[in-house]
Amino acid sequence: MRSLVLGKVFGIAIELHWSFLLIIFFILVSAATESLQSMLATAMLFFFLFLSVLLHELTHSIVSIKRGIAVHKIMLLPIGGVAIAEELPEKASDEFLISVSGPLFNFLLVILVLLAVSFFSLPFPWQILSQQLDASEFDKLLFEYPLFTLLYVNLMLGTFNLLLPALPLDGGRVLRSLLSMKFGLIKATRIVTTISAAVALFLFMISFAAQNLLMTIISVFIFFGASEEARIIETKHALKGITIMQLVDKKPIIFESNTPIELIIEELLSRNKFSCLIDFGQNRYGVFDLNDLPQNLNLKSPACEYAKAVEPLDASLSADKALERFIIKGQSMLPVFESGQLVGTLSLETIERAYRISAIKETLSKTA
C-alpha cells in the first residue's frame, strides 16, 4: 500500500502517504514507553499536524487552480504534503504565489490563534514566553492547551517549509522562482538543487549526531526530492520543441479485452516489451503492464482484469507536456489520439531516450 485514500475536497483527491502512518506508529510507541501524558500529547500533536498539513496543501491547490493549473490530488506526508497538479508552473510569478501561499496560511492561523486567546481570554500557556521548560513540561502544555498545540504545529510547519531554502520544500520553490526572474528556470533550478544538497547533508550530519530519526528522514527526502525535481526540469527543457508525433509508435501492440493474459505475456516477452494496449471497445483503451502484475495471478484471466483504463494523449501535445502527464498519471505508456482516433502509443522510455539524445546534441553544439 503506497497511500490511503481519504476522500475528496473541492474535487481534489486526498491521500495519506504510508510513511505518515509509519512515523505516527513509531513515535506513539516511543512516547508510550515514557508516560501516558507523553503519548497523548504526541497523539494531539499529530492530529493537528495532519489537519494543518491538509489545510496547507489545500491553500496551495486553491491558488494553483486560480492560476489556471488544475490539481488532481494531494499526498499528505509527515513533513508536509505534495499537491499533484496537471502541469508544473512555468511562470516564476505563478510558482512564487503558489509556493508562498501554504506557509502564509500557517502563519495566518498562528495570528488568528493569538488573537482568539487574547480577545476571548481562552486558556493559553503565556508562561512559555518567560520560562524554560524541559521535555516533560512541554508535553504537559501540549496536552493541556489544544490551541497552543495548534499554534505550535503551524508555526513550525510554516517556518520549516518557507525558511529552509531546499527543494522540494516551499522555501526552495520560492527561492527558485525569485532566481528564475533573473537567471531563468534551468539555471535557477541548478543553483537551488546545489543548495538543497548542502542543506540535506547539513541536516543529515545533525540528525546523526543527535540520533534524530525524523530529521534523518527529512534530509534524505530533501536530497532525493531535489535531485528528482532537477531531473524533471532538465528533461522538460531538453524536450522543448519536440512534438509527440515525432516519438509515437504508430504500430502498437493491441489485444482485445477478453484475451487471456497468458498469450499477452508470451507475446510481450517475445518482442522484449513490457506493455501494450487493451481494446475495451467504443474507442476506449487500457494499458497492460508486466510491471504491474501481482505475484499470484491466474494466467487464464482476461486482459481486462489487469489493464488500467487511461486517458489518451492528444497528438498536438509537445513532448515536455506529455512528460508531465506521465509523471502525474504514473504510467509507463499512454495511447495517442488525433481527431478522436488512435494513431499510436507513446512510452515514458521513448521520452527519456529523446531527452538523452537532445541533451547529447546540445552538449555537442556547445563544444563545436
C-alpha positions in Angstrom: 0.0 0.0 0.0 1.6 3.3 -1.1 -1.1 5.5 0.2 -4.5 5.6 1.9 -7.3 7.4 0.0 -9.2 9.5 2.5 -11.8 11.2 0.2 -12.2 14.3 -1.9 -12.3 18.0 -1.1 -13.3 20.5 -3.9 -12.9 17.6 -6.3 -9.3 17.0 -5.2 -8.4 13.5 -4.0 -6.8 13.4 -0.6 -4.3 10.6 0.1 -2.2 9.8 3.2 1.3 8.5 2.3 2.2 5.2 4.1 5.2 6.9 5.7 2.8 9.2 7.6 1.2 6.1 9.3 4.6 4.5 9.9 6.1 7.5 11.7 2.9 8.1 13.7 3.1 4.5 14.9 6.8 4.7 15.7 6.5 8.0 17.6 3.4 6.9 19.5 5.1 3.6 20.5 8.2 5.6 21.6 6.1 8.0 23.6 4.1 5.2 25.2 7.3 3.8 26.8 7.7 7.1 28.7 4.3 8.1 30.0 0.6 8.2 29.2 0.8 12.0 29.1 3.6 12.0 26.6 1.7 9.6 24.4 -1.5 11.7 24.5 0.5 14.9 23.8 2.1 13.2 20.8 -1.2 12.0 19.5 -2.7 15.5 19.8 0.4 16.9 18.1 0.0 14.6 15.1 -3.7 15.2 14.9 -3.1 19.0 14.5 -0.2 18.2 12.2 -2.4 16.2 9.9 -5.1 18.9 9.9 -2.6 21.7 9.3 -0.8 19.9 6.5 -4.1 19.3 4.8 -5.2 22.9 5.0 -1.6 24.0 4.0 -1.9 21.9 0.8 -5.5 22.9 0.1 -4.3 26.5 0.1 -1.5 25.6 -2.4 -4.1 23.9 -4.5 -6.7 26.7 -4.5 -4.1 29.2 -5.5 -2.8 26.8 -8.2 -6.4 26.4 -9.6 -6.8 30.2 -9.5 -3.6 30.5 -11.6 -5.1 28.1 -14.2 -3.3 24.9 -13.1 -5.6 22.0 -12.3 -4.8 19.9 -9.2 -5.7 16.1 -9.2 -4.7 15.0 -5.7 -2.9 15.9 -2.5 -0.5 13.5 -1.0 0.0 14.1 2.8 3.5 13.4 4.2 4.8 13.7 7.7 6.8 16.8 6.9 4.3 18.4 4.6 2.4 17.4 1.5 2.5 17.3 -2.2 -0.2 18.7 -4.5 -0.1 16.7 -7.7 -1.0 19.3 -10.4 -1.8 18.8 -14.1 1.3 20.7 -15.0 4.3 22.5 -13.5 4.0 26.3 -13.2 6.2 27.8 -15.9 5.9 31.4 -14.9 8.1 32.4 -12.0 5.3 34.6 -10.6 2.9 31.6 -10.6 5.4 29.4 -8.8 6.1 32.1 -6.2 2.4 32.7 -5.4 1.6 29.0 -5.2 4.6 28.2 -3.1 4.3 31.1 -0.6 0.6 30.6 -0.1 0.9 27.5 2.1 3.3 28.8 4.7 1.4 32.1 4.7 -1.8 30.2 5.6 0.1 28.6 8.5 1.3 32.0 9.8 -2.2 33.4 9.4 -3.6 30.6 11.6 -0.9 31.4 14.2 -2.1 35.0 14.2 -5.7 34.0 14.5 -5.0 31.7 17.4 -3.1 34.5 19.2 -6.0 37.0 18.6 -8.6 34.4 19.8 -6.8 33.6 23.1 -6.1 37.4 23.7 -9.6 38.8 23.0 -11.7 35.9 24.4 -9.4 35.1 27.4 -9.1 31.4 26.3 -6.7 29.1 28.1 -3.2 29.5 26.9 0.3 28.9 28.5 1.6 32.5 28.3 4.3 31.4 30.8 6.2 29.7 28.0 7.4 33.2 26.9 9.3 33.7 30.2 10.1 30.2 31.4 12.5 27.5 30.3 10.7 24.1 30.1 12.0 20.6 29.9 10.5 18.0 27.6 8.0 16.6 30.1 6.8 20.1 31.0 6.4 21.0 27.3 4.5 17.7 26.7 2.2 18.7 29.5 1.4 22.1 27.8 0.7 20.3 24.5 -1.7 18.0 26.3 -3.5 20.7 28.4 -3.7 23.5 25.8 -5.0 22.4 22.4 -4.8 25.9 21.0 -1.2 26.1 21.9 -0.6 22.8 20.1 -2.4 24.2 17.0 -0.2 27.3 17.2 3.0 25.4 17.7 2.4 23.0 14.8 1.5 25.8 12.4 4.4 28.0 13.5 6.9 25.0 12.9 5.2 23.9 9.7 5.2 27.4 8.2 8.7 28.3 9.3 10.2 24.9 8.3 8.6 25.0 4.8 9.3 28.6 4.0 12.7 29.4 5.6 14.5 26.2 4.6 15.8 27.0 1.0 15.7 23.5 -0.3 13.6 21.7 -2.9 11.1 20.2 -2.9 10.0 22.3 0.1 8.2 25.6 -0.3 11.3 27.6 0.6 13.2 26.0 -2.2 10.5 26.8 -4.7 10.2 30.4 -3.5 13.9 30.8 -3.9 13.9 29.2 -7.4 11.0 31.5 -8.5 13.0 34.6 -7.4 16.2 33.4 -9.1 14.2 32.4 -12.2 13.3 36.1 -12.7 17.0 36.9 -13.2 18.6 33.7 -14.4 15.8 31.6 -16.0 14.3 28.4 -14.8 17.1 26.0 -15.7 20.0 27.9 -14.1 17.8 28.7 -11.1 16.9 25.1 -10.6 20.6 24.1 -10.8 21.5 26.7 -8.1 18.7 25.7 -5.8 19.5 22.0 -6.3 23.1 22.6 -5.2 21.8 24.5 -2.1 19.3 21.7 -1.4 22.1 19.1 -1.4 24.1 21.2 1.0 21.1 21.6 3.3 20.3 17.9 3.2 23.9 17.0 4.1 23.9 19.5 7.0 20.6 18.1 8.3 21.9 14.5 8.0 25.0 15.3 10.0 22.9 17.0 12.7 20.5 14.1 12.8 23.3 11.6 13.0 24.9 13.5 16.0 21.5 13.9 17.7 20.3 10.5 16.8 17.1 12.0 15.4 15.3 9.6 13.1 12.7 12.2 11.8 15.5 14.6 10.8 17.3 11.8 9.0 14.2 11.0 7.0 13.8 14.8 6.2 17.4 15.1 5.0 17.0 12.0 2.7 13.6 13.3 1.4 15.2 16.7 0.5 18.3 15.2 -1.2 16.4 12.8 -3.4 13.4 15.2 -3.9 15.7 18.0 -5.1 17.6 15.6 -7.4 14.3 14.3 -9.0 13.0 17.9 -9.4 16.2 18.9 -11.2 16.0 15.9 -13.5 12.4 16.7 -14.4 13.2 20.3 -15.2 16.3 19.4 -17.2 14.3 16.8 -19.2 11.4 19.2 -19.9 13.9 21.8 -21.2 15.6 19.3 -23.5 12.2 18.2 -24.9 11.1 21.7 -25.8 10.1 21.9 -29.5 9.7 18.2 -29.9 6.1 17.0 -30.6 4.9 13.6 -29.5 4.0 12.7 -33.1 7.8 12.6 -33.7 8.1 10.0 -31.0 4.9 8.0 -31.3 4.9 4.3 -32.1 2.4 4.0 -35.0 2.3 0.2 -34.8 1.4 -0.5 -31.2 0.7 -3.9 -29.8 -3.1 -4.2 -29.2 -5.1 -7.0 -27.7 -8.9 -7.5 -27.2 -10.1 -7.2 -23.7 -11.1 -10.9 -23.4 -7.6 -12.1 -24.5 -6.1 -14.5 -21.8 -3.1 -12.7 -20.2 -1.0 -15.8 -20.8 -1.0 -15.1 -24.5 -0.3 -11.4 -23.9 2.7 -12.1 -21.6 4.1 -14.6 -24.1 3.8 -12.0 -27.0 5.3 -9.2 -25.0 8.3 -11.2 -23.9 9.0 -12.4 -27.4 9.2 -8.8 -28.5 11.1 -7.6 -25.5 8.3 -5.3 -24.5 6.8 -4.6 -21.1 3.4 -3.0 -22.0 0.7 -3.0 -24.6 -2.8 -1.6 -25.2 -6.0 -3.4 -24.4 -9.0 -2.5 -26.6 -12.1 -2.0 -24.3 -14.3 -1.1 -27.3 -16.0 2.1 -28.2 -12.6 3.8 -28.8 -11.5 3.2 -25.2 -8.2 1.7 -24.3 -6.3 0.5 -21.3 -2.7 -0.3 -20.6 -1.4 -3.7 -19.7 2.0 -3.6 -18.0 4.0 -6.6 -16.9 5.5 -4.5 -14.0 2.0 -4.0 -12.5 1.1 -7.7 -12.4 0.6 -9.3 -8.9 2.6 -12.4 -7.9 -0.5 -14.6 -7.6 -2.4 -14.3 -10.8 -4.5 -16.6 -13.0 -2.9 -16.8 -16.4 -6.2 -17.7 -17.9 -7.8 -14.5 -16.8 -8.9 -12.0 -19.4 -6.7 -8.9 -20.0 -9.5 -6.5 -18.9 -8.9 -7.7 -15.3 -5.4 -6.4 -15.2 -5.4 -3.5 -17.7 -5.6 0.1 -16.4 -8.0 2.5 -18.1 -6.1 5.6 -19.1 -6.8 9.0 -20.6 -5.2 9.3 -24.1 -2.6 12.0 -25.1 -3.6 14.5 -27.7 -1.3 14.3 -30.8 -0.8 18.1 -30.7 0.9 18.0 -27.3 4.6 18.8 -27.0 6.9 16.1 -25.6 7.6 18.2 -22.5 3.9 18.5 -21.7 3.5 14.7 -22.3 6.2 14.1 -19.8 4.2 15.9 -17.2 1.2 13.7 -17.9 3.3 10.6 -17.4 4.6 11.8 -14.1 1.1 12.7 -12.9 -0.6 9.5 -14.1 2.3 7.2 -13.1 2.0 5.3 -16.3 4.7 3.8 -18.5 2.7 4.1 -21.7 -0.3 6.0 -23.0 -2.4 5.9 -26.2 -2.1 8.9 -28.5 -5.3 10.2 -30.3 -5.6 12.6 -33.2 -9.1 13.8 -34.2 -10.7 11.3 -31.8 -8.9 8.3 -33.3 -6.0 6.2 -32.1 -2.8 6.9 -34.0 -0.3 5.0 -31.8 1.3 4.9 -28.4 3.9 6.9 -26.5 6.1 5.4 -23.8 8.0 7.1 -21.0 11.0 5.1 -22.1 10.8 6.8 -25.6 10.5 10.2 -24.0 13.6 9.6 -21.8 15.5 8.4 -24.9 14.6 11.5 -26.7 15.8 13.6 -23.8 19.2 11.8 -23.7 19.6 12.3 -27.5 18.6 16.0 -27.2 21.0 16.5 -24.3 23.9 15.0 -26.2 23.1 17.2 -29.3 23.1 20.3 -27.0 26.4 19.3 -25.5 28.0 18.7 -28.9 26.7 22.0 -30.2 28.4 23.8 -27.3 31.8 22.1 -27.9 31.7 22.6 -31.7 
